[in-house]
């Protein structure tokens, strides 16, 4: 990408994913002023931020596909997407799937994101959509447990912030997830650096990424677990 490409690419990425400049800045760990200068062409990101932005911007088709999948899943009428072999890729609840084998194994994987910072939540979901995942976001541990207990989603991975509102922190939530839904892999993310909290994370044995999360590191963790698109 050349210098003149950045302003339009960053602005379009934000608009398509309903992100403010502050949202993107929070996720990248930079100031809102920096994002504003990039979009105006008054400055350009440094090499490290350019690398991370390249992963964030990704491919256009990922966002479009995820949007279509969501639309079909929540449609009030019987509706389905079918591949060229007749497999149902995704269907609304009222669609009459005749045989479990009729459903394609290639539907986008669901990823649960538990994050109380709205800016980080929105940006993380945007990245996951670019990778052809279906992110489902909640703001706390109790909300995540309720959602899973209702059976509306079957995530393969949960990305969980350590510091959450309510009685459960990220490690507490991860332990409950492993007890009740052992097939869900959990990744802890946190901007906390106090010794006590870092010890609790390390003692849990859970994989951990520090905020601001590097998209490449997140992708390295997710790749063995999910069929990510490039």
Secondary structure, DSSP 8 states (H G I E B T S, - for coil): --HHHHHHHHHHHHHHTT--HHHHHHHHTS-HHHHHHHHHTS----HHHHHHHHHHH--HHHHHHHHHHHHHHT-SS--EEE-TTS-EEEE-TTS----GGGB-TTS--EEEEE-S-HHHHHHHHHHHHHTT-EEEEESBHHHHHHHHHHTS---SEEEEESS-BSS--HHHHHHHHHHH-TT-EEEEEE----HHHHHHHHHHT-EEEESS--HHHHHHHHHTTS----
